[in-house]
Amino acid sequence: MPVDGATGCLGSLLRLKQQHQHLKLILSIGGGAASQNFATIAASAATRDNFGSSAKGVVEASGFDGIDSEF
C-alpha cells in the first residue's frame, strides 16, 4: 500500500532516510507480549543461530542500521 508516495511503510522509512541521512533505522524485536515466545527461540544453539542469521538478513536486506531486542 502506498505511504507518503512510496511503496509500503518500509519504503517510506527508507525514502525518509535517503532524504535525511543522519537518521538511523533500528529493527526492534520483542518487548511486551512478544517476549513470552522467546524461550522457544532461545532453547538451542541451532534456533538461536537461525534467529540471529534471520534478523541480520532482514537488517542487511532492508537498509536498517541495526537491531534492538528486548527479551
N, C-alpha and C positions, 0 to 999 in steps of 0.2 A: 504494500500500500504506500502511496506517495506521502512523504513527510517533508515539509519545507522545501519542496522542489527536488528532493532526492528519493531514491527507491528505498523505502523502509526506514525504520528508526536508526539502524546501524549506519546506513548510507548517509543519513542526515548528520549523525555524530561525526563520521569521518570527513564529511564536507566541511563541517564547522571547524574541525581540527586543521584541515588544509588552509582555511582562511585565518586561523589564529594558532600558529604553530607552537605557541607556548603551552597550549592546553595539553593535559595528559589524560588519556582514556584508560581506565583501570577496569578489568573484568572482576566483578565481585561475585564470589561463590560462597554459599552457605549463609549462616546467620538466621535468626528467628526459627521458625518451624523446620526449615530445611536441614538444620544441623542434626536433627534426630536420625537422619538417614545416613550419616557419615560413618557410623560403626560398620556398616556393610562394606563400604569402600576401604576403610582402614583395616579390615580383617586380615589381609595377607599382603605380602610384598608384591605379588603379581597385580592385585587390584589397585594398590597404591601407585605402582609404576604406571599402570594403564591410565589411572586418573590424572597423574602428573603429565604424562605424554599427551593426553587428550586436551587438557587445559592449555598446555604450551602450544599445541597445534592451533587451537582457537585463537589464541593471542597473536601468533605469527600470521595466521591467515587473514585475520580481520583488521590488523593495524592497531590493536591495543598496545599500550605501553607496559603493561604488567598485570599482575593478579593480586587481588586482596581476598583472603579467605578467613572465615570465622567458623570454626568447628569446635 
